[in-house]
Amino acid sequence: MIDRQIPHAGPRAGPRVRRPHTAVRGRRSPSPAAHDHGREGHADGMVGDPSEDVQARRRGAAGHRAVPHTADVRIEAWGPSREQCLVEAARGMVGWFADVSGARPAAVHRLHLADTGDADTLAALLDEVVYRLEVYGEVPVEVEARPAAGGGLDVRLGVTGLDAVPRTGSAPKGVSWNELRLAPGPYGWSCAATIDV
């Protein structure tokens, strides 16, 4: 049963000032605060970039990383499918501000994201994480996504209270439309988003 239908057409909150951001691609970030999370080693480049993880990504590895930037953070994610890439983006966003590695969900929410384009679907999913955090004080500890029968994306969020997990960074305040992307490549899907913190 779907809890919410989201015909996403832009950020849920009012207008925010968006700062330009340049993504770090193709090499390890010089910042020691960067968070890398790949199932088969660190993935420092996006799809199509030369790096030591290309072999792992060819085998279908999925993962994400967060690259800190002045007043915001850049989330980069990848996966063998569009849905897995979106899941990794949500995990990367959560991993920036909370350690959910040992947490169990206290509740499950199901939602449907209308298919209004790849970048918009990415924004809608990440915006839902921000919304749940700001309105209900909930953080996803489990994320699943699958194509919906009638189009769009069905998402399952297993959540717990933010007070039940250790904080690791500043909570997200919004998703920037600047340099937002989700696209297929030679080794699967990759996406990137700038998150205001």
Secondary structure, DSSP 8 states (H G I E B T S, - for coil): --SEEE---S-SS------------SS--S-TT-EEEETTS---S-TTS-STTHHHHHTT--EEEEEEETTEEEEEEEESSHHHHHHHHHHHHHHHHB--TT---SEEEEEEE--S-HHHHHHHHHHHHHHIIIII-EEEEEEEEEE-TTSSEEEEEEEEEGGGS-B-S----EE--TT-EEEEETTEEEEEEEEE-
